[in-house]
Amino acid sequence: MNQTLVVALFVLLGVAVGYFTRQQVASRLKGKQGEKLEEEAQKARTQAQEIILEAKDKAASLIDEARQEEKERKLSITKLEERLIEKEGALSTKEKEIEEVKKGLTSKEGDLENLRKDFEGTRARIQEDLAKISGMKPEEAKKKLIDEVKDQYREDLVQVLHELSHDRKEEVEKKSMEIMTAAMQRYARSHVSDVTTSIFTLPSEDLKGKIIGREGRNIRAIERLTGTELIIDETPETIIISSFDPMRREIARLALAKLVKDGRIQPAKIEERVEEAKAEIEKRMYEIGEEAAFETGIFDLPKEIIHLLGRLNFRTSFGQNVLTHSIEMAHLAGMIAAELGADVEVAKRGALLHDIGKAIDHEVEGTHVELGRKILSKYGVSEAVVKAMESHHDDYPFSTSESFIVAAVDALSAARPGARRGTLEHYIKRLDDLEKVASSFDGVQQAYAVSAGRELRIFVIPEKIDDFGALQLARDIAGKIKSDLNYPGEIKVNVIRETRAVEYAR
């Protein structure tokens, strides 16, 4: 019991000692933290005081600067007011001076008006005195004076006008010669006149027999379908295709090339290959027209016009290829129009399309100029281009400067050495007239002038012309040729009536 009590006392004593020890330690720690907080607070107060002082200094500096700026601004305004006052005074002085000058001018104007009235009065009195002395009115005296001067110097005036006209004419001719010569030199194109034959080269001499066929049936079929004449002689590996129409010769050449490539040469195949050649020629005509338009720099022509341009490649005029002639004219017209300050585009188009009517003049009645005007108007070509092309043969009056240019370059292109051959053109025209005479009769399907115009082959529609009618038709055509055409020697009129019976086994 006593031991338990002693332990309890010791425990209580330890607790008491620990509590007091803890209280003392806490008191010391509290004192140190307070001192630290006090130091930080004092430091913050010091910094705040410094910031306030710095702010006061800056505010004072800003106030001083503002006062200085205000002072300078007031000084500037004062100087500006002084200058304005000076200018206002100067303006007032100027205004007074102007007013004085105005008064002086008004006074002088009155003096001038008085002088003018005095002068008019004096002149009127002098005219009255002159009229009394001369016995003529002023108008009569004026007219008489002019007449006397004209009579006196008439010869001199005529001489001067003649010299001016002569000098001007020489100058114009010299300038025009320079322009045309320069254009021709800039576009120097070679010329080869078209002929009436084409040469087809065979890969083998043995093919001549196949082309002639049994009893000549193959060669007759080719000649009938193409309207050409095939000349097969001793010339090795060569066939001459003769026709005045370049398109017919080209169709015959293409058909022969296809037949040779195929190897089967017989009437049925000949018909197929000729039709294929015609279709290919139609396609090539459009391509040729496109190339011509591209070469001349004209890109917006209608497709129908381009196709007709391609057809001109197979037409000739006095031996000169019409499309080549038109392309040359377009280049020359463009250069001359540029030199003269005319419309280059209109001149080039008018020159390129001037002979477009020749593409259909063998199919439709009318001159190629009139047909060309209708074609261009139909497909929406501008009126300026129509006017430029319609006068190149003097069928219509020259209405624009471009029409003069087109006519000039037409003559230039045709006059080039070697460009045209008149005799050949007359020969071709005679053959063309022969075919037209035959085609004018009813029932005629096709008509071809062959053997240099010594034979006229006419194929008739068998349903319309019987055997007796064929004989009568030959006589009628021969009679019309005698009465309407001039020709050397004699012409054989050969009317061919062919009947076919075709049936298919299916």
Number of C-alpha atoms within 10 A of each C-alpha: 6 7 8 9 10 11 12 12 12 12 12 12 12 11 12 12 11 12 12 11 12 12 11 12 11 11 11 11 11 12 10 11 11 11 11 12 11 12 12 12 12 12 12 12 12 11 12 12 12 12 12 11 12 12 12 12 12 12 12 12 12 12 12 12 12 12 12 12 12 12 11 12 12 12 12 12 11 12 12 12 12 12 12 12 12 12 12 12 12 12 12 12 12 12 12 12 12 12 12 12 12 12 12 11 12 12 11 12 12 11 12 12 11 12 12 12 12 12 12 12 12 12 12 12 12 12 14 16 12 15 15 11 9 11 12 14 13 14 9 12 15 12 11 13 12 12 13 12 11 13 12 11 12 13 11 12 13 11 12 12 12 12 12 12 12 12 12 12 12 12 12 12 12 11 12 15 12 12 18 19 14 15 19 20 11 12 14 10 11 9 15 11 15 21 16 15 18 18 14 17 15 16 11 11 14 10 15 17 13 17 25 19 17 11 8 12 14 21 25 17 19 24 20 19 18 23 23 26 24 25 15 17 11 9 9 12 16 18 21 18 21 24 28 26 19 21 18 21 25 20 24 29 22 20 24 23 17 20 19 17 11 11 12 14 21 19 16 11 17 22 17 13 23 22 16 16 22 19 12 13 18 14 13 15 20 20 16 20 23 20 15 22 21 12 13 18 14 15 12 9 14 12 13 13 19 23 20 21 30 27 24 25 21 19 19 23 22 20 22 23 21 22 25 18 23 28 21 23 32 30 24 29 33 25 21 26 21 14 15 14 9 17 15 20 18 25 30 32 30 29 33 27 26 29 23 28 24 23 22 17 16 13 9 12 10 13 13 20 24 15 20 24 22 13 19 20 14 9 13 10 16 13 12 17 24 23 21 27 31 26 21 25 13 10 11 14 13 17 13 14 16 30 25 19 25 31 23 18 26 22 13 16 21 17 11 13 10 13 19 22 17 12 11 18 17 14 16 23 15 18 23 17 16 24 20 16 16 28 19 11 13 12 17 21 13 17 23 27 28 21 16 17 22 15 17 24 20 24 21 24 17 18 10 11 17 13 13 8 16 23 14 14 23 18 14 15 22 18 11 13 18 13 9 11 11 9 15 7 6 10 18 15 20 19 23 19 17 11 8 6 4 5 6 4 3 3
